[in-house]
C-alpha cells in the first residue's frame, strides 16, 4: 500500500465502500443483462466502436435492474410505497374485478415509473399474501388513466396483522412486456420486502381502505419501501 494512502485505508475498505455504493442486481434482470453482454461481445468482434456501445448498453441494463437497500418505517398502521416513481393519481376505484373482492370502492394511489426509476416492487406492509392473480391485457402507455383497467397486470392481495386488505397491482406499460412476481399465496412478508419486478417503463397501483389518510399528492416522487403513502384507518368491529 502506498505511503501516501490515508491512514486506515485498505483494499477491503474500498471494496466495502463500492459494495454499499453500487446496488445489487435483481435476479429477474440477470438473463437480460447476460443477453446484452453476449451481444456486446459479438459486436466487439465486428467493430471496436460497436463493441464499446454494446458494453455501455450492458452497463446501463445492469443499472436499470438495480435493487437498492431501503430503510422501511416500522411504525404500525401505515402503507409504504410499493415502488419508486411519480404519483400520477389518487382516486376512489373498485379493486381489480378478477380478485372477486366485494364491490366496495377503495382509495387507489397510482405511481408511474419511467425508465430511470428503480423497477423492483416492494410490499407496502407486513402481512400474509392472500391472493396472487395475473391478467393479460393491452400495453397502453402506463401514464394513461385507463392503463389501470386495460393493461396487462399482476395483482397481490396482502392481509395485514391489523386486519386490513391491501391490493398492489403491477401494470405493464408501452415498453414493459414482462412482469415478474415472486410472491405466492400464503407467504408471510415484511414491509418493504422486494417481491417483484417490471421490465422497463410501467405503473404500480396501491389500493388502501376507504378512510385511510393519504399522505402524498399527484406529482410527488416516492421511494419504494420508504415513502409512507397512507395511514390506515382503525378497524371497527371484527373486520377482515
Secondary structure by P-SEA (a helix, b strand, c coil): ccccccccccaaaaaaaaaaabbbbcccaaaaaaaaaaaaaaaaaacaaaaaaaaaaaaaaaaaabbbbbbbbcccccccccccccccccccccccccccccccccbbbbbbbccccccbbbbcccccccbbbbbbbbbcccccccccccccbbbbbbbcccbbbbbbbbbbcccccbbbbccccccccccccccccccccbbbbbbbcccccccccccccccccccccccccccccccc
